[in-house]
Amino acid sequence: MKFYQLRMMITFLFCSFQADAFWTQWVDTIAAKINNITDVIVHKEFPKAKCLELSNEAGTIVINSWKQDSIAIEVITSCPEISHKDIKVDMECIQDIIKIHTIFTDQKIKGSVVFNILLPKDTDLTITTKQGDIIVKDVIGDLNLETLQGDIKLVNPHCALQAKTETGNILIRTDFIEEAKEFNLISDKGNIELYITQTINSYVHANAPQGKVISDLPITLDSQTTLLNAQAWKNFRQIVHGTIGKPLSTLNLSAHNGSIAIMPYMKQNDIF
């Protein structure tokens, strides 16, 4: 009797192990089909284009300059394999303008489209994305950049710049702004960090109504007549109008729910 009971117990355990193994394998298979993230990589190159207009849904956009007279684009689409058909990336060149538009035909898709782009340094850029960082290095054309959720990081912009993020930070390092050009930087929920030189030669308007404005570089403030009361001291911390060097260009900085920091230019790449 004991031998029979032992054999039945062994048989039961063996069947249980088989059932568990089958169940685990079945669950893993279903999960893989539903959640498995796959990458599709596409490369394209456009010769002699002067402008790039890019509209993305979600994903980081990284742009670097190079010495070639063409624009090279790498697109990495990451999402569950079953969803690739629902993400479309349209690219076309009209005259000398490259237009790129990412479309999610199903807004419930959990995926991203990452762009790695190389282009001539004098290319003009218009970049918008709903979610993701925008990183631009050593491009001196006109820049118009906007993300709803993500950081904007720039190295050595020199010409006209519009940078706006709803939720994210703006970080810029540059040693030069062209005369009569403006940098307009706006962060609704985030900070602005600006790394520049004392010879940037710019007029500065800085406004941080919910935070503070600090500068490690000397700023010559506009003269004004004011009472030295609590409101005046608060304004000194949150609103700055003055010049760094000569007023040859303009810096408009606005952090609605964050702070603004102006710091000495640093050449180390690791600040980004």
SEDREN-381862 format. One line per 3 residues: number of its first residue (from 1); their letters; for each residue x, y, z of N, C-alpha, C. Coordinates in steps of 0.1 Angstrom, whole numbers, plus 5000, padded with zeros to 4 digits. Each point is the difference from the previous one (the first is absolute). Last residue first. Layout:
<pts>
NUM	A	X/Y/Z/X/Y/Z/X/Y/Z ~ ...
</pts>
This chain:
<pts>
272	FID	5262/5672/4791/4988/4996/4994/4999/4984/5001 ~ 5037/5023/5017/4989/5008/5006/4986/4996/4994 ~ 5044/4983/4986/4992/4992/5009/4990/5008/5007
269	NQK	5035/5016/4969/4988/4994/4993/4990/4994/5010 ~ 5036/5041/5008/4998/4986/5002/4987/4995/4994 ~ 5017/5046/5001/5002/4993/4988/4998/4985/5002
266	MYP	4978/5047/5023/5009/4989/5003/5001/4991/4987 ~ 4982/5053/5020/5001/4990/4989/5010/4989/5004 ~ 4974/5027/5039/5011/5002/4990/5000/4988/4990
263	MIA	4952/5014/5020/5013/4996/5005/5011/5001/4990 ~ 4945/5010/5016/5010/5005/4990/5014/4997/5006 ~ 4945/4983/5010/5014/5001/5005/5009/5004/4988
260	ISG	4944/4997/5018/5010/5003/4989/5013/5002/5006 ~ 4951/4972/5015/5010/5010/5003/5009/5002/4987 ~ 4945/4984/5006/5013/4995/5002/5010/5012/5002
257	NHA	4954/5000/4982/4999/4993/5013/5014/4993/5003 ~ 4996/5030/4963/4987/5004/5007/5000/4993/5014 ~ 5039/5018/4968/4997/4987/5007/4988/5002/5009
254	SLN	5029/5027/4958/4988/4999/5008/4998/4986/5005 ~ 5036/5037/4971/4999/4988/5008/4988/5000/5009 ~ 5027/5026/4957/4988/5000/5006/4998/4986/5007
251	LTS	5042/5031/4977/4996/4988/5006/4987/5002/5008 ~ 5030/5025/4957/4990/5000/5010/4997/4986/5005 ~ 5042/5034/4976/4990/4990/4997/4991/5000/5012
248	LPK	5033/5031/5001/5000/4999/4985/4990/4989/4996 ~ 5017/5028/5044/4987/4996/4996/4999/4998/4985 ~ 5045/4992/5032/4993/5011/4993/4987/4995/4995
245	GIT	5020/4976/5042/5008/5006/4989/4993/5012/4994 ~ 4967/4978/5024/5013/4993/5002/5009/5004/4988 ~ 4953/5025/5024/5009/4996/4989/5012/4992/5005
242	GHV	4945/5009/5017/5013/5006/5000/5008/4994/4989 ~ 4954/4990/5032/5002/5007/4988/5014/5006/5000 ~ 4968/4961/5030/5013/5007/4997/4999/5006/4986
239	IQR	4969/4975/5042/4999/5007/4988/5013/5007/4998 ~ 4992/4973/5039/4992/4993/4990/5000/5007/4986 ~ 5022/5015/5042/5003/4986/4999/4994/4993/4988
236	FNK	4991/5046/5010/5014/4999/4998/5004/4985/4998 ~ 4956/5011/5014/5002/5002/4985/5015/4999/4997 ~ 4988/4997/5045/4996/4988/4993/5002/5002/4985
233	WAQ	5009/5036/5027/5011/4989/5002/4995/4988/4993 ~ 4969/5035/5000/5012/5004/4992/5011/4989/5001 ~ 4961/4996/5027/4997/4997/4986/5012/5003/4991
230	ANL	5002/5011/5046/5001/4985/4998/4997/4997/4985 ~ 5020/5048/5007/4991/4992/5008/5000/4986/4996 ~ 5022/5046/4987/5007/4988/5004/4991/4993/5010
227	LTT	4988/5034/4957/5000/4998/5014/5007/4987/5004 ~ 5012/5026/4954/4991/4991/5006/5001/5001/5015 ~ 5020/5016/4947/4997/5005/5013/4989/4992/5006
224	QSD	5041/4988/4962/4985/5002/5003/4999/5006/5014 ~ 5038/4981/4958/4997/5008/5011/4985/5002/5002 ~ 5024/4956/4979/4994/5013/4996/4998/5008/5013
221	LTI	5040/4964/5001/4985/5001/5001/4995/5014/4995 ~ 5043/4966/4991/4998/5014/5003/4985/5003/4999 ~ 5028/4953/5012/4989/5006/4992/4999/5015/5004
218	PLD	5038/4955/5007/4995/5014/5003/4990/5005/4990 ~ 5005/4947/5011/5007/5010/4992/4994/5014/5003 ~ 4983/4961/5019/5014/5000/5005/5008/5009/4991
215	SIV	4945/4998/5013/5010/5001/4990/5014/5000/5006 ~ 4942/4990/5008/5013/5001/5005/5010/5001/4989 ~ 4943/5002/5013/5010/5002/4990/5014/5002/5007
212	KGQ	4951/4973/5014/5009/5010/5002/5010/5001/4989 ~ 4946/4982/5008/5013/4996/5004/5010/5011/5003 ~ 4954/5003/4982/4999/4991/5011/5013/4994/5005
209	PAN	4998/5034/4965/4990/5004/5010/4998/4991/5011 ~ 5038/5013/4964/4997/4987/5007/4990/5003/5011 ~ 5028/5025/4955/4988/5000/5009/4997/4986/5005
206	AHV	5038/5035/4970/4998/4987/5007/4988/5002/5010 ~ 5030/5025/4957/4987/5001/5007/4997/4986/5006 ~ 5046/5028/4978/4993/4988/5007/4987/5005/5006
203	YSN	5040/5013/4959/4990/5005/5010/4992/4989/5005 ~ 5052/4995/4980/4985/4998/4999/4993/5008/5010 ~ 5050/4983/4989/4995/5013/4994/4985/4999/4998
200	ITQ	5036/4968/5016/4989/4996/4992/4993/5012/4993 ~ 5040/4994/5031/5000/5008/4988/4989/4996/4991 ~ 5008/4978/5041/4998/5014/5004/5000/5009/4988
197	TIY	4985/4949/4995/5012/5007/5003/4996/5015/5004 ~ 4969/4953/5006/5004/5009/4990/5013/5007/5005 ~ 4957/4962/5010/5015/5001/5002/5006/5009/4989
194	LEI	4949/4989/5024/5007/5007/4989/5015/5001/5004 ~ 4949/4975/5015/5015/5001/5003/5007/5005/4988 ~ 4946/4995/5021/5009/5004/4989/5014/5002/5005
191	NGK	4954/4969/5017/5010/5010/5002/5007/5003/4987 ~ 4946/4982/5010/5014/4996/4999/5010/5012/5002 ~ 4950/4998/4985/5003/4993/5012/5014/4993/4999
188	DSI	4988/5032/4967/4989/5002/5009/5002/4993/5013 ~ 5035/5022/4964/4997/4987/5006/4988/5003/5010 ~ 5029/5026/4957/4989/5000/5009/4998/4985/5005
185	LNF	5034/5038/4970/5000/4987/5007/4988/5000/5010 ~ 5025/5028/4956/4988/5000/5008/4998/4986/5006 ~ 5040/5032/4976/4997/4987/5006/4988/5001/5008
182	EKA	5020/5032/4957/4993/4998/5012/5000/4985/5004 ~ 5031/5039/4968/4992/4987/5001/4995/4999/5014 ~ 5030/5035/4983/4986/5002/4997/4992/4988/5000
179	EEI	5051/4989/4998/4994/5014/5003/4986/5000/4994 ~ 5020/4952/5015/5001/5010/4989/4993/5013/5004 ~ 5022/4967/5035/4987/5002/4994/5002/5011/4990
176	FDT	5032/4964/5032/4999/5010/4990/4985/5001/4995 ~ 5020/4966/5030/5009/5011/5002/4998/5012/4991 ~ 4969/4956/5023/5005/5007/4988/5010/5011/5004
173	RIL	4963/4958/5019/5014/5005/5002/5005/5006/4987 ~ 4951/4984/5028/5007/5005/4988/5014/5004/5004 ~ 4950/4974/5016/5014/5002/5004/5007/5004/4987
170	ING	4947/4994/5023/5008/5004/4988/5014/5003/5005 ~ 4956/4966/5018/5010/5010/5002/5006/5005/4987 ~ 4948/4980/5013/5014/4996/4997/5009/5012/5002
167	TET	4948/4997/4987/5005/4993/5012/5014/4995/4997 ~ 4982/5029/4968/4989/5001/5010/5005/4994/5013 ~ 5032/5024/4962/4995/4987/5005/4989/5002/5011
164	KAQ	5032/5027/4957/4988/5000/5010/4997/4986/5004 ~ 5035/5037/4969/5000/4987/5007/4989/5000/5011 ~ 5024/5029/4955/4987/4999/5008/5000/4986/5006
161	LAC	5040/5034/4975/4995/4988/5007/4987/5002/5007 ~ 5041/5021/4962/4987/5002/5006/4995/4986/5006 ~ 5051/4999/4995/4991/5008/4992/4986/5001/5008
158	HPN	5038/4973/5014/5005/5013/4998/4990/5010/4994 ~ 5009/4949/5030/4991/5008/4991/5005/5014/4999 ~ 5021/4961/5026/5005/5010/4991/4990/5004/4989
155	VLK	4983/4961/5029/5014/5004/5000/5004/5009/4989 ~ 4952/4981/5029/5007/5006/4988/5015/5003/5003 ~ 4949/4974/5017/5015/5002/5003/5007/5004/4987
152	IDG	4948/4992/5025/5006/5005/4988/5015/5003/5004 ~ 4959/4965/5021/5010/5010/5001/5005/5005/4987 ~ 4949/4979/5013/5014/4996/4997/5009/5012/5002
149	QLT	4948/4997/4987/5005/4994/5012/5014/4994/4997 ~ 4978/5029/4969/4990/5001/5011/5006/4993/5012 ~ 5029/5025/4961/4996/4987/5005/4990/5002/5011
146	ELN	5029/5028/4957/4989/5000/5010/4997/4985/5004 ~ 5034/5039/4969/4999/4987/5007/4989/5000/5010 ~ 5029/5027/4958/4986/5001/5006/4997/4986/5006
143	LDG	5046/5029/4978/4994/4988/5007/4987/5004/5006 ~ 5040/5016/4960/4988/5004/5008/4994/4988/5006 ~ 5051/4992/4989/4988/5006/4993/4990/5005/5009
140	IVD	5042/4976/5011/4999/5015/5002/4989/5006/4991 ~ 5018/4952/5027/4992/5004/4989/4998/5015/5001 ~ 5022/4967/5032/5008/5007/4990/4992/5002/4987
137	KVI	4973/4969/5031/5014/5004/5003/5007/5006/4987 ~ 4949/4985/5026/5006/5005/4988/5014/5005/5003 ~ 4954/4970/5020/5014/5003/5002/5007/5005/4987
134	IDG	4949/4989/5027/5006/5005/4988/5014/5004/5003 ~ 4962/4964/5024/5010/5010/5000/5004/5004/4986 ~ 4950/4981/5014/5014/4996/4997/5009/5012/5001
131	QKT	4946/4996/4988/5007/4994/5012/5014/4996/4995 ~ 4972/5026/4971/4991/4999/5012/5007/4995/5012 ~ 5023/5028/4958/4997/4987/5005/4991/5000/5012
128	TIT	5027/5031/4957/4990/4999/5010/4998/4986/5004 ~ 5036/5036/4970/4997/4987/5006/4989/5001/5011 ~ 5029/5026/4958/4988/5002/5007/4996/4986/5005
125	LDT	5048/5026/4979/4992/4989/5006/4987/5005/5006 ~ 5045/5012/4962/4989/5005/5009/4991/4989/5004 ~ 5055/4999/4986/4986/4996/4997/4990/5006/5010
122	DKP	5050/5001/4997/4992/5012/4997/4986/4997/4996 ~ 5035/4966/5009/4998/5008/5012/4991/5013/4998 ~ 4994/4952/4974/5010/5011/5000/4996/5010/5011
119	LLI	4987/4950/5010/4996/5010/4989/5011/5011/5000 ~ 4979/4949/5023/5012/5007/4997/4997/5010/4989 ~ 4970/4969/5039/5001/5008/4988/5014/5007/4999
116	NFV	4964/4962/5026/5014/5004/5001/5003/5006/4986 ~ 4952/4986/5029/5007/5005/4989/5015/5004/5003 ~ 4955/4967/5019/5012/5007/5003/5007/5005/4987
113	VSG	4950/4983/5020/5007/5001/4987/5012/5010/5003 ~ 4963/4965/5030/5008/5012/4998/5007/5000/4987 ~ 4955/4976/5032/5012/4999/4992/5007/5013/4998
110	KIK	4952/4976/5014/5012/5003/5009/5012/4998/4992 ~ 4946/5011/4985/5013/4993/4998/5010/5004/5010 ~ 4955/5018/4993/5002/4991/5011/5013/4993/4999
107	QDT	4980/5028/4966/5006/5008/5011/5003/4992/5012 ~ 4999/4988/4947/4993/4996/5012/5007/5007/5011 ~ 5016/5010/4959/4986/4999/4996/4992/4995/5012
104	FIT	5045/5029/4997/4996/4988/5007/4985/4999/4997 ~ 5043/5027/4975/4986/4998/5002/4997/4987/5008 ~ 5041/5039/4983/4997/4987/5007/4985/5000/5003
101	HIK	5033/5029/4964/4988/5000/5008/4998/4986/5005 ~ 5037/5036/4972/4998/4987/5006/4988/5000/5009 ~ 5027/5029/4957/4988/5000/5009/4999/4985/5005
98	IID	5039/5035/4975/4996/4986/5004/4989/5001/5010 ~ 5018/5036/4961/4995/4998/5013/4996/4985/5002 ~ 5014/5025/4959/5012/4997/5009/4996/4998/5014
95	QIC	4966/4989/4962/5010/5009/4997/5013/4998/5009 ~ 4970/4970/5018/4993/5010/4991/5009/5011/4998 ~ 5002/4947/5019/5007/5012/4998/4993/5008/4990
92	EMD	4985/4960/5038/5001/5004/4987/5008/5013/4999 ~ 4979/4957/5034/5011/5009/4998/5000/5004/4985 ~ 4969/4974/5043/5000/5005/4986/5012/5010/4999
89	VKI	4983/4958/5033/5010/5011/4999/5001/5005/4986 ~ 4964/4969/5035/5005/5004/4986/5009/5012/5001 ~ 4974/4958/5030/5009/5011/5001/5006/5003/4987
86	DKH	4971/4963/5008/4992/5012/5004/5009/5012/5003 ~ 5016/4956/4988/4992/5004/4988/4992/5013/5004 ~ 5026/4977/5033/5008/5007/4990/4992/5006/4989
83	SIE	4986/4971/5039/4996/5014/4998/5008/5008/4990 ~ 5007/4953/5015/4986/5001/4994/4996/5014/4996 ~ 5041/4991/5024/5001/4996/4986/4986/5001/4993
80	PCS	5013/5032/5041/4996/4986/4999/4999/4996/4985 ~ 5032/5040/5007/4986/4997/5004/4998/4985/5000 ~ 5036/5042/4981/5000/4989/5011/4985/4999/5005
77	TIV	5033/5022/4957/4987/4999/5005/4999/4988/5010 ~ 5038/5035/4977/4999/4987/5007/4986/5000/5007 ~ 5031/5027/4959/4987/5000/5007/4999/4986/5007
74	EIA	5038/5036/4975/4998/4987/5005/4987/5000/5009 ~ 5025/5033/4960/4990/4998/5010/4999/4985/5003 ~ 5032/5043/4974/4998/4985/5002/4991/4998/5013
71	ISD	5013/5041/4962/4994/4997/5013/4997/4985/5001 ~ 5039/5033/4972/4988/4992/4999/4995/4998/5014 ~ 5045/5016/4984/4989/5009/4994/4987/4992/4998
68	QKW	5043/4992/5038/4994/4996/4987/4989/5010/4996 ~ 5025/5000/5042/5006/5008/4989/4994/4996/4986 ~ 4974/4999/5050/5011/4993/4994/5004/5008/4988
65	SNI	4966/5001/5049/5005/5006/4987/5012/4991/4995 ~ 4956/4985/5032/5014/5004/5000/5004/5006/4987 ~ 4954/4983/5032/5005/5006/4988/5014/5005/5002
62	VIT	4957/4968/5022/5013/5004/5002/5006/5005/4987 ~ 4951/4986/5028/5006/5005/4987/5013/5006/5003 ~ 4962/4963/5025/5011/5010/5001/5005/5004/4986
59	GAE	4948/4984/5013/5014/4995/4997/5010/5011/5000 ~ 4946/4999/4987/5007/4996/5012/5013/4994/4997 ~ 4973/5025/4967/4990/4997/5011/5007/4997/5013
56	NSL	5017/5033/4957/5001/4987/5006/4989/4998/5011 ~ 5020/5033/4955/4989/4999/5010/4999/4985/5005 ~ 5036/5036/4971/4997/4987/5005/4989/5001/5011
53	ELC	5030/5026/4958/4988/5002/5008/4996/4986/5004 ~ 5046/5027/4977/4994/4988/5005/4988/5003/5009 ~ 5034/5024/4958/4992/5001/5012/4994/4986/5004
50	KAK	5030/5007/4963/5004/5011/5008/4992/5001/5013 ~ 5020/4960/4962/4988/5006/5006/5004/5011/5010 ~ 5027/4968/4970/4999/5014/4998/4987/5006/5005
47	PFE	5000/4947/4997/5011/5009/4997/4995/5015/4999 ~ 4984/4955/5030/4995/5009/4990/5011/5010/4997 ~ 4991/4947/5023/5008/5012/4998/4995/5009/4989
44	KHV	4985/4956/5037/4998/5007/4988/5010/5012/5000 ~ 4985/4950/5029/5010/5010/4997/4996/5007/4987 ~ 4976/4968/5042/5000/5004/4986/5011/5011/4999
41	IVD	4982/4958/5036/5009/5010/4997/5000/5004/4985 ~ 4970/4974/5042/5001/5001/4986/5009/5013/4997 ~ 4989/4966/5046/5005/5012/4993/5000/4998/4985
38	TIN	4970/4978/5045/5009/4998/4989/5004/5013/4994 ~ 4975/4977/5047/5004/5012/4993/5010/4997/4989 ~ 4960/4971/5027/5014/5000/4995/5002/5012/4992
35	NIK	4958/4987/5022/5008/5010/5006/5014/5001/4993 ~ 4964/4969/4987/4993/5012/5003/5011/5011/5003 ~ 5013/4956/4990/4993/5005/4989/4994/5013/5002
32	AAI	5022/4978/5035/5010/5004/4990/4993/5006/4988 ~ 4974/4982/5035/5006/5012/5004/5009/5005/4989 ~ 4982/4958/4994/4990/5010/4998/5005/5014/5003
29	TDV	5028/4963/5009/4998/5001/4985/4990/5012/4997 ~ 5008/4988/5045/5012/5007/4994/4998/5002/4985 ~ 4968/4974/5023/4999/5014/5004/5011/5008/4994
26	WQT	5001/4954/4993/4989/5006/4993/4998/5015/5003 ~ 5033/4974/5023/5003/5002/4986/4989/5007/4992 ~ 4992/4988/5044/5010/5011/5000/5004/5003/4985
23	WFA	4970/4963/5008/4994/5013/5003/5010/5012/4999 ~ 5016/4956/4995/4992/5003/4989/4994/5014/5002 ~ 5024/4983/5036/5009/5003/4989/4992/5005/4987
20	DAQ	4976/4984/5037/5006/5013/5003/5009/5004/4989 ~ 4982/4957/4997/4989/5010/4998/5006/5014/5003 ~ 5028/4964/5008/4997/5001/4985/4990/5011/4998
17	FSC	5009/4989/5044/5012/5007/4994/4997/5002/4986 ~ 4968/4975/5022/5000/5014/5004/5011/5008/4994 ~ 4999/4954/4994/4990/5006/4992/4999/5015/5003
14	FLF	5029/4974/5027/5005/5001/4986/4990/5007/4991 ~ 4987/4991/5044/5010/5011/5000/5005/5001/4985 ~ 4971/4965/5008/4993/5012/5001/5009/5012/4999
11	TIM	5018/4956/5001/4993/5003/4987/4993/5013/5001 ~ 5020/4986/5039/5011/5003/4990/4993/5003/4987 ~ 4972/4985/5034/5005/5013/5003/5010/5005/4990
8	MRL	4984/4956/4997/4989/5010/4996/5005/5014/5002 ~ 5027/4964/5015/5000/5001/4985/4990/5011/4995 ~ 5002/4991/5046/5012/5007/4996/5000/5001/4985
5	QYF	4966/4974/5019/4998/5015/5003/5012/5008/4995 ~ 5003/4953/4996/4990/5005/4990/4998/5015/5003 ~ 5027/4977/5030/5007/5001/4987/4991/5006/4989
2	KM	4983/4990/5043/5009/5012/5001/5007/5002/4986 ~ 4973/4962/5005/4992/5012/5000/5009/5013/5000
</pts>
